[in-house]
Amino acid sequence: MEKVINELKGTEILRLEYKSEDSGFVDIDVLLDDCRVFSYKYYYGSCVKCDDWWSRGLTDNEVKGEMLDDATIFNTKEDYEKWRQMYEEEKYRHRLWPQKRIL
């Protein structure tokens, strides 16, 4: 991932969440040198996407291309921050909703 970030000309990691075990995920948002934000989540280990890249024998450039196709690119850091705020508010609302109990 670090190699791809460098090739995309990333200047700052804005957010990074991950689970690092035999299989897991990385969810990363990176500020690019042109002030856009690259946002991408991927799974590794026994995951479908990573195994797919490996089984197809993709080069680093081909993986980068697929990541760019699947990524969300925000035109400005402000657009990204507005989206993150809405995302966090929505996530918080879902935690507050009462759960149905089945007895």
TIMI-2910 file (N, C-alpha, C, CB; in pm, 1 decimal, decimal comma, always signed):
<rs>
+----------+----------+----------+----------+----------+----------+----------+----------+----------+----------+----------+----------+------+
!      n_x !      n_y !      n_z !     ca_x !     ca_y !     ca_z !      c_x !      c_y !      c_z !     cb_x !     cb_y !     cb_z ! resn !
+----------+----------+----------+----------+----------+----------+----------+----------+----------+----------+----------+----------+------+
!    +82,7 !   -119,1 !     +0,0 !     +0,0 !     +0,0 !     +0,0 !    +86,9 !   +125,3 !     +0,0 !    -94,0 !     -0,1 !   +120,7 !  Met !
!   +195,2 !   +123,1 !    +75,5 !   +284,0 !   +239,8 !    +82,3 !   +338,1 !   +276,2 !    -56,2 !   +400,7 !   +212,5 !   +179,0 !  Glu !
!   +370,7 !   +173,6 !   -134,0 !   +422,1 !   +196,8 !   -269,4 !   +317,6 !   +267,0 !   -356,4 !   +464,2 !    +63,5 !   -334,3 !  Lys !
!   +192,1 !   +221,7 !   -345,5 !    +84,1 !   +282,5 !   -423,4 !    +62,2 !   +427,1 !   -379,2 !    -46,6 !   +201,1 !   -408,3 !  Val !
!    +63,4 !   +452,4 !   -248,0 !    +45,8 !   +589,2 !   -196,7 !   +155,1 !   +680,1 !   -250,6 !    +46,8 !   +590,5 !    -42,0 !  Ile !
!   +277,5 !   +631,6 !   -250,2 !   +387,5 !   +712,1 !   -303,6 !   +369,4 !   +739,8 !   -452,5 !   +521,1 !   +641,7 !   -279,7 !  Asn !
!   +325,7 !   +640,2 !   -527,9 !   +304,6 !   +658,7 !   -671,8 !   +190,0 !   +755,3 !   -700,2 !   +276,8 !   +524,4 !   -738,8 !  Glu !
!    +90,2 !   +758,0 !   -610,5 !    -21,3 !   +851,3 !   -626,0 !    +15,8 !   +992,3 !   -577,4 !   -144,0 !   +799,9 !   -549,2 !  Leu !
!   +136,1 !  +1005,2 !   -524,5 !   +185,1 !  +1131,5 !   -470,2 !   +105,4 !  +1172,8 !   -346,4 !   +178,0 !  +1241,5 !   -576,7 !  Lys !
!    +87,8 !  +1078,4 !   -255,7 !    +21,1 !  +1106,1 !   -129,1 !   +110,9 !  +1188,0 !    -38,7 !    -19,5 !   +976,2 !    -59,7 !  Gly !
!    +51,9 !  +1287,2 !    +27,2 !   +130,5 !  +1374,2 !   +115,5 !    +99,0 !  +1353,4 !   +262,9 !   +106,7 !  +1518,4 !    +79,6 !  Thr !
!    -22,4 !  +1301,6 !   +291,5 !    -61,6 !  +1284,0 !   +431,4 !   -169,6 !  +1177,3 !   +440,7 !   -111,4 !  +1417,5 !   +492,6 !  Glu !
!   -156,0 !  +1087,3 !   +536,8 !   -261,3 !   +990,4 !   +564,2 !   -360,2 !  +1058,1 !   +657,7 !   -204,1 !   +857,2 !   +626,6 !  Ile !
!   -483,4 !  +1077,3 !   +609,7 !   -585,6 !  +1146,2 !   +687,7 !   -656,8 !  +1052,4 !   +784,3 !   -686,5 !  +1211,0 !   +595,3 !  Leu !
!   -672,3 !   +927,5 !   +744,7 !   -741,7 !   +829,0 !   +828,5 !   -693,1 !   +691,2 !   +788,9 !   -897,4 !   +839,9 !   +813,9 !  Arg !
!   -673,0 !   +608,5 !   +889,9 !   -630,7 !   +471,7 !   +865,2 !   -694,3 !   +381,8 !   +969,8 !   -475,9 !   +459,3 !   +867,5 !  Leu !
!   -772,1 !   +286,8 !   +923,6 !   -829,0 !   +183,7 !  +1010,7 !   -789,2 !    +49,7 !   +952,1 !   -986,0 !   +196,9 !  +1023,6 !  Glu !
!   -756,2 !    -44,3 !  +1037,6 !   -716,4 !   -174,5 !   +986,0 !   -734,5 !   -282,9 !  +1090,6 !   -572,0 !   -171,0 !   +939,1 !  Tyr !
!   -738,9 !   -403,4 !  +1041,3 !   -740,5 !   -523,7 !  +1125,1 !   -630,6 !   -611,6 !  +1069,2 !   -883,0 !   -597,7 !  +1125,0 !  Lys !
!   -527,6 !   -633,9 !  +1145,7 !   -413,0 !   -709,2 !  +1094,1 !   -401,0 !   -844,5 !  +1163,4 !   -283,1 !   -628,8 !  +1112,4 !  Ser !
!   -456,0 !   -941,6 !  +1098,5 !   -444,1 !  -1081,1 !  +1141,3 !   -414,1 !  -1161,6 !  +1015,4 !   -575,9 !  -1133,1 !  +1214,9 !  Glu !
!   -442,1 !  -1291,5 !  +1015,9 !   -421,2 !  -1372,0 !   +895,1 !   -498,2 !  -1316,3 !   +777,2 !   -462,3 !  -1516,4 !   +919,5 !  Asp !
!   -616,7 !  -1267,0 !   +805,8 !   -693,4 !  -1194,2 !   +705,7 !   -746,5 !  -1070,0 !   +774,1 !   -809,6 !  -1281,5 !   +644,8 !  Ser !
!   -768,5 !   -966,6 !   +697,0 !   -813,8 !   -842,3 !   +757,6 !   -847,7 !   -740,6 !   +652,0 !   -708,9 !   -786,9 !   +851,4 !  Gly !
!   -840,8 !   -614,0 !   +691,4 !   -873,0 !   -507,0 !   +598,5 !   -787,9 !   -384,4 !   +629,4 !  -1022,9 !   -472,3 !   +605,0 !  Phe !
!   -778,9 !   -297,4 !   +532,0 !   -719,8 !   -165,1 !   +548,9 !   -817,1 !    -67,2 !   +485,5 !   -575,1 !   -155,1 !   +484,1 !  Val !
!   -853,1 !    +34,7 !   +561,0 !   -942,0 !   +140,3 !   +512,5 !   -863,8 !   +270,3 !   +528,6 !  -1081,3 !   +143,8 !   +591,8 !  Asp !
!   -827,7 !   +333,9 !   +418,3 !   -734,1 !   +445,5 !   +423,1 !   -782,3 !   +563,2 !   +338,8 !   -596,7 !   +400,7 !   +375,8 !  Ile !
!   -757,3 !   +681,9 !   +389,8 !   -785,5 !   +806,2 !   +319,0 !   -655,5 !   +886,1 !   +315,3 !   -902,1 !   +887,9 !   +388,1 !  Asp !
!   -615,2 !   +927,9 !   +195,3 !   -485,6 !   +993,4 !   +176,5 !   -504,0 !  +1125,7 !   +102,9 !   -388,5 !   +901,4 !    +98,8 !  Val !
!   -442,0 !  +1230,0 !   +155,7 !   -438,5 !  +1358,8 !    +87,5 !   -330,4 !  +1352,3 !    -19,5 !   -412,1 !  +1476,2 !   +187,9 !  Leu !
!   -367,8 !  +1385,9 !   -143,0 !   -273,7 !  +1382,8 !   -254,4 !   -210,9 !  +1520,4 !   -274,4 !   -343,8 !  +1336,5 !   -383,5 !  Leu !
!   -100,6 !  +1524,9 !   -345,5 !    -29,7 !  +1652,4 !   -362,4 !   -107,4 !  +1754,9 !   -444,8 !   +103,7 !  +1627,8 !   -427,6 !  Asp !
!   -212,6 !  +1711,2 !   -515,5 !   -295,8 !  +1806,8 !   -590,7 !   -419,6 !  +1848,3 !   -510,6 !   -338,9 !  +1745,5 !   -725,5 !  Asp !
!   -419,3 !  +1818,3 !   -378,7 !   -525,0 !  +1855,5 !   -282,8 !   -651,6 !  +1771,4 !   -294,5 !   -561,1 !  +2000,0 !   -301,2 !  Cys !
!   -652,2 !  +1667,6 !   -377,5 !   -763,2 !  +1573,6 !   -379,3 !   -739,8 !  +1471,4 !   -268,8 !   -777,3 !  +1504,3 !   -519,0 !  Arg !
!   -844,5 !  +1394,0 !   -237,0 !   -833,1 !  +1289,8 !   -134,8 !   -869,8 !  +1155,9 !   -197,1 !   -924,3 !  +1320,6 !    -11,7 !  Val !
!   -781,7 !  +1058,2 !   -179,4 !   -797,9 !   +920,6 !   -226,2 !   -849,2 !   +839,6 !   -107,4 !   -662,0 !   +861,1 !   -283,4 !  Phe !
!   -964,5 !   +774,4 !   -123,8 !  -1023,3 !   +694,4 !    -16,8 !  -1044,0 !   +552,3 !    -68,6 !  -1158,2 !   +756,5 !    +33,1 !  Ser !
!   -989,1 !   +454,0 !     +4,8 !   -994,9 !   +316,7 !    -43,8 !   -999,6 !   +218,8 !    +73,3 !   -874,1 !   +286,2 !   -134,4 !  Tyr !
!  -1077,8 !   +113,9 !    +56,5 !  -1083,1 !     +6,0 !   +155,1 !  -1055,4 !   -124,1 !    +82,3 !  -1221,6 !     +1,4 !   +228,9 !  Lys !
!   -966,6 !   -203,7 !   +137,3 !   -939,9 !   -333,5 !    +75,5 !   -919,6 !   -439,8 !   +182,5 !   -816,3 !   -325,8 !    -16,3 !  Tyr !
!   -939,2 !   -563,1 !   +141,3 !   -928,5 !   -678,7 !   +228,9 !   -811,0 !   -763,3 !   +183,4 !  -1059,9 !   -761,4 !   +229,5 !  Tyr !
!   -748,7 !   -829,9 !   +277,2 !   -636,3 !   -915,8 !   +241,2 !   -645,5 !  -1047,7 !   +316,2 !   -502,3 !   -846,1 !   +271,1 !  Tyr !
!   -559,7 !  -1138,8 !   +279,1 !   -559,9 !  -1271,7 !   +338,7 !   -645,0 !  -1364,2 !   +255,8 !   -610,3 !  -1267,5 !   +483,3 !  Gly !
!   -747,8 !  -1416,8 !   +317,5 !   -834,4 !  -1509,9 !   +245,0 !   -951,0 !  -1436,3 !   +179,2 !   -887,3 !  -1618,8 !   +339,9 !  Ser !
!   -925,4 !  -1315,1 !   +136,6 !  -1032,5 !  -1234,1 !    +77,7 !  -1044,1 !  -1258,3 !    -72,3 !  -1008,0 !  -1085,2 !   +104,8 !  Cys !
!  -1159,1 !  -1227,9 !   -124,3 !  -1185,4 !  -1247,6 !   -266,8 !  -1101,6 !  -1152,1 !   -351,5 !  -1334,6 !  -1227,9 !   -297,1 !  Val !
!  -1101,3 !  -1023,5 !   -319,6 !  -1034,3 !   -923,3 !   -403,2 !   -882,7 !   -949,3 !   -409,5 !  -1061,9 !   -780,9 !   -348,6 !  Lys !
!   -820,2 !   -969,7 !   -294,4 !   -674,8 !   -988,5 !   -293,9 !   -635,8 !  -1119,5 !   -361,1 !   -621,0 !   -985,5 !   -150,4 !  Cys !
!   -709,5 !  -1223,8 !   -331,9 !   -681,2 !  -1350,9 !   -398,0 !   -701,1 !  -1337,3 !   -547,9 !   -770,6 !  -1462,9 !   -342,0 !  Asp !
!   -797,9 !  -1256,1 !   -587,3 !   -824,1 !  -1232,7 !   -728,9 !   -704,3 !  -1164,6 !   -794,2 !   -951,1 !  -1147,5 !   -747,3 !  Asp !
!   -648,7 !  -1061,8 !   -729,7 !   -530,8 !   -993,6 !   -784,8 !   -416,5 !  -1093,4 !   -801,2 !   -487,2 !   -875,6 !   -693,2 !  Trp !
!   -394,1 !  -1173,9 !   -697,1 !   -284,1 !  -1270,2 !   -698,2 !   -307,4 !  -1377,1 !   -804,3 !   -267,8 !  -1335,3 !   -559,8 !  Trp !
!   -429,8 !  -1431,4 !   -808,9 !   -456,9 !  -1540,8 !   -903,1 !   -448,5 !  -1494,5 !  -1049,0 !   -595,4 !  -1600,3 !   -875,9 !  Ser !
!   -474,9 !  -1366,1 !  -1073,6 !   -463,7 !  -1313,3 !  -1209,8 !   -321,7 !  -1266,7 !  -1240,6 !   -561,5 !  -1197,8 !  -1229,9 !  Arg !
!   -233,2 !  -1272,2 !  -1141,5 !    -93,7 !  -1234,5 !  -1162,4 !    -75,2 !  -1088,2 !  -1199,3 !    -34,2 !  -1320,0 !  -1269,2 !  Gly !
!   -154,2 !   -999,9 !  -1136,5 !   -145,8 !   -857,8 !  -1170,3 !    -14,1 !   -796,1 !  -1126,1 !   -261,0 !   -782,4 !  -1107,3 !  Leu !
!    +35,9 !   -705,5 !  -1206,9 !   +154,9 !   -628,5 !  -1170,9 !   +114,2 !   -517,5 !  -1074,0 !   +224,2 !   -569,1 !  -1298,0 !  Thr !
!   +213,0 !   -451,7 !  -1013,5 !   +184,2 !   -339,2 !   -923,5 !   +103,3 !   -231,5 !   -994,7 !   +314,7 !   -279,1 !   -868,9 !  Asp !
!   +138,2 !   -202,4 !  -1120,6 !    +65,0 !    -99,6 !  -1195,6 !    -79,7 !   -141,5 !  -1221,9 !   +135,7 !    -70,6 !  -1328,5 !  Asn !
!   -103,2 !   -269,4 !  -1248,7 !   -239,1 !   -317,3 !  -1271,6 !   -321,3 !   -312,3 !  -1142,9 !   -236,6 !   -460,1 !  -1327,2 !  Glu !
!   -258,4 !   -345,7 !  -1029,6 !   -326,7 !   -336,0 !   -900,4 !   -360,0 !   -189,9 !   -872,4 !   -239,0 !   -395,6 !   -785,7 !  Val !
!   -264,8 !   -100,2 !   -896,9 !   -288,3 !    +43,3 !   -876,9 !   -406,3 !    +89,8 !   -961,9 !   -161,3 !   +125,1 !   -911,8 !  Lys !
!   -412,6 !    +44,8 !  -1086,2 !   -523,3 !    +81,1 !  -1173,7 !   -657,1 !    +34,2 !  -1120,5 !   -501,2 !    +24,6 !  -1310,7 !  Gly !
!   -661,3 !    -88,5 !  -1069,6 !   -785,7 !   -140,1 !  -1012,2 !   -823,9 !    -63,7 !   -886,8 !   -772,6 !   -288,8 !   -980,7 !  Glu !
!   -723,5 !    -29,7 !   -805,4 !   -751,8 !    +48,4 !   -685,2 !   -809,4 !   +185,0 !   -722,3 !   -624,1 !    +65,3 !   -600,5 !  Met !
!   -751,7 !   +249,1 !   -822,5 !   -802,2 !   +380,4 !   -865,1 !   -944,1 !   +369,7 !   -919,0 !   -710,2 !   +441,4 !   -971,9 !  Leu !
!   -973,8 !   +261,2 !   -991,0 !  -1109,2 !   +241,5 !  -1042,9 !  -1210,2 !   +224,5 !   -930,1 !  -1113,4 !   +119,9 !  -1135,2 !  Asp !
!  -1169,6 !   +156,4 !   -822,4 !  -1260,5 !   +126,0 !   -711,3 !  -1262,0 !   +233,8 !   -603,0 !  -1222,5 !     -6,0 !   -649,4 !  Asp !
!  -1163,1 !   +321,2 !   -601,8 !  -1150,3 !   +422,2 !   -496,2 !  -1252,1 !   +533,4 !   -513,0 !  -1009,7 !   +480,7 !   -495,3 !  Ala !
!  -1273,8 !   +602,7 !   -403,2 !  -1348,5 !   +727,6 !   -407,3 !  -1245,0 !   +838,7 !   -405,9 !  -1450,4 !   +740,3 !   -286,6 !  Thr !
!  -1257,3 !   +931,2 !   -500,1 !  -1165,6 !  +1045,1 !   -507,1 !  -1247,6 !  +1170,9 !   -480,3 !  -1092,2 !  +1052,8 !   -647,2 !  Ile !
!  -1211,3 !  +1243,4 !   -375,8 !  -1276,1 !  +1370,2 !   -343,8 !  -1194,1 !  +1481,9 !   -406,4 !  -1290,3 !  +1390,2 !   -189,0 !  Phe !
!  -1261,5 !  +1578,9 !   -467,9 !  -1191,7 !  +1687,7 !   -536,2 !  -1116,7 !  +1780,2 !   -441,9 !  -1289,2 !  +1767,6 !   -616,0 !  Asn !
!  -1165,5 !  +1793,6 !   -318,8 !  -1098,8 !  +1879,7 !   -220,4 !  -1101,8 !  +1812,4 !    -83,7 !  -1166,4 !  +2019,8 !   -213,7 !  Thr !
!  -1014,5 !  +1858,0 !     +3,1 !  -1013,4 !  +1807,5 !   +140,4 !  -1142,8 !  +1846,9 !   +211,5 !   -890,3 !  +1861,5 !   +217,8 !  Lys !
!  -1197,3 !  +1963,0 !   +176,9 !  -1322,4 !  +2009,1 !   +237,5 !  -1438,6 !  +1916,1 !   +200,0 !  -1353,4 !  +2153,8 !   +193,1 !  Glu !
!  -1444,4 !  +1874,1 !    +73,3 !  -1547,5 !  +1778,0 !    +31,3 !  -1534,2 !  +1648,1 !   +111,1 !  -1536,8 !  +1748,9 !   -121,2 !  Asp !
!  -1411,8 !  +1603,1 !   +126,8 !  -1385,6 !  +1480,9 !   +203,1 !  -1431,3 !  +1496,8 !   +348,3 !  -1235,5 !  +1445,4 !   +198,0 !  Tyr !
!  -1396,1 !  +1609,5 !   +410,1 !  -1432,1 !  +1631,1 !   +550,5 !  -1583,0 !  +1638,5 !   +570,3 !  -1367,5 !  +1758,7 !   +602,0 !  Glu !
!  -1654,9 !  +1698,7 !   +475,6 !  -1801,7 !  +1701,1 !   +482,8 !  -1856,7 !  +1559,4 !   +475,5 !  -1861,1 !  +1787,5 !   +368,7 !  Lys !
!  -1802,0 !  +1478,5 !   +384,5 !  -1847,0 !  +1340,5 !   +371,8 !  -1817,4 !  +1261,3 !   +499,1 !  -1780,4 !  +1273,7 !   +251,2 !  Trp !
!  -1699,4 !  +1278,1 !   +555,9 !  -1663,1 !  +1206,0 !   +679,1 !  -1757,2 !  +1244,9 !   +792,7 !  -1515,9 !  +1235,7 !   +719,0 !  Arg !
!  -1789,5 !  +1373,3 !   +801,9 !  -1880,7 !  +1418,6 !   +907,6 !  -2017,4 !  +1353,6 !   +891,7 !  -1894,5 !  +1572,1 !   +905,6 !  Gln !
!  -2070,0 !  +1352,4 !   +769,4 !  -2199,7 !  +1288,0 !   +745,1 !  -2192,0 !  +1139,0 !   +775,6 !  -2245,0 !  +1310,1 !   +599,4 !  Met !
!  -2082,4 !  +1075,5 !   +734,4 !  -2064,8 !   +932,2 !   +758,7 !  -2063,0 !   +902,9 !   +908,7 !  -1934,7 !   +881,7 !   +692,9 !  Tyr !
!  -1986,5 !   +979,8 !   +984,2 !  -1976,8 !   +957,5 !  +1128,7 !  -2110,0 !   +984,1 !  +1198,3 !  -1867,8 !  +1046,5 !  +1189,0 !  Glu !
!  -2182,4 !  +1088,1 !  +1156,1 !  -2313,0 !  +1116,4 !  +1215,2 !  -2410,1 !  +1002,9 !  +1188,3 !  -2369,2 !  +1247,7 !  +1161,0 !  Glu !
!  -2408,4 !   +950,1 !  +1067,6 !  -2497,0 !   +838,4 !  +1032,5 !  -2460,3 !   +713,9 !  +1113,2 !  -2489,1 !   +808,1 !   +880,8 !  Glu !
!  -2332,0 !   +686,9 !  +1125,5 !  -2284,9 !   +571,5 !  +1203,3 !  -2329,9 !   +586,6 !  +1349,6 !  -2128,8 !   +558,3 !  +1194,6 !  Lys !
!  -2319,7 !   +707,0 !  +1404,1 !  -2358,3 !   +733,7 !  +1542,1 !  -2509,1 !   +714,7 !  +1559,4 !  -2316,7 !   +876,5 !  +1583,5 !  Tyr !
!  -2588,9 !   +764,3 !  +1463,7 !  -2734,9 !   +749,3 !  +1471,6 !  -2774,6 !   +602,1 !  +1476,1 !  -2802,7 !   +818,4 !  +1351,8 !  Arg !
!  -2708,7 !   +520,5 !  +1396,5 !  -2742,3 !   +377,7 !  +1394,9 !  -2712,8 !   +311,7 !  +1528,6 !  -2665,6 !   +306,3 !  +1284,2 !  His !
!  -2611,3 !   +357,2 !  +1597,9 !  -2580,0 !   +299,3 !  +1728,6 !  -2684,7 !   +337,9 !  +1832,2 !  -2441,4 !   +344,1 !  +1775,1 !  Arg !
!  -2752,7 !   +451,4 !  +1812,9 !  -2851,6 !   +497,6 !  +1909,5 !  -2989,6 !   +438,0 !  +1887,3 !  -2860,7 !   +646,6 !  +1904,9 !  Leu !
!  -3015,4 !   +383,4 !  +1769,5 !  -3146,9 !   +328,2 !  +1742,1 !  -3173,9 !   +210,4 !  +1835,1 !  -3158,4 !   +285,1 !  +1594,7 !  Trp !
!  -3294,8 !   +203,6 !  +1890,1 !  -3324,8 !    +89,1 !  +1978,5 !  -3325,5 !    -41,6 !  +1900,7 !  -3460,6 !   +108,7 !  +2048,4 !  Pro !
!  -3278,8 !   -142,5 !  +1965,2 !  -3274,9 !   -275,4 !  +1904,4 !  -3403,2 !   -349,2 !  +1937,6 !  -3151,5 !   -355,6 !  +1953,0 !  Gln !
!  -3457,8 !   -421,8 !  +1841,7 !  -3576,2 !   -505,0 !  +1868,4 !  -3531,2 !   -627,1 !  +1945,9 !  -3649,3 !   -546,8 !  +1735,7 !  Lys !
!  -3612,7 !   -661,3 !  +2039,8 !  -3583,3 !   -784,1 !  +2114,5 !  -3686,8 !   -888,6 !  +2077,8 !  -3582,3 !   -758,5 !  +2268,7 !  Arg !
!  -3638,5 !  -1006,1 !  +2054,4 !  -3727,3 !  -1118,4 !  +2026,5 !  -3722,5 !  -1209,7 !  +2147,0 !  -3686,7 !  -1194,5 !  +1895,2 !  Ile !
!  -3838,8 !  -1227,4 !  +2209,8 !  -3844,4 !  -1310,8 !  +2332,0 !  -3905,7 !  -1444,6 !  +2303,9 !  -3923,3 !  -1241,3 !  +2441,9 !  Leu !
+----------+----------+----------+----------+----------+----------+----------+----------+----------+----------+----------+----------+------+
</rs>
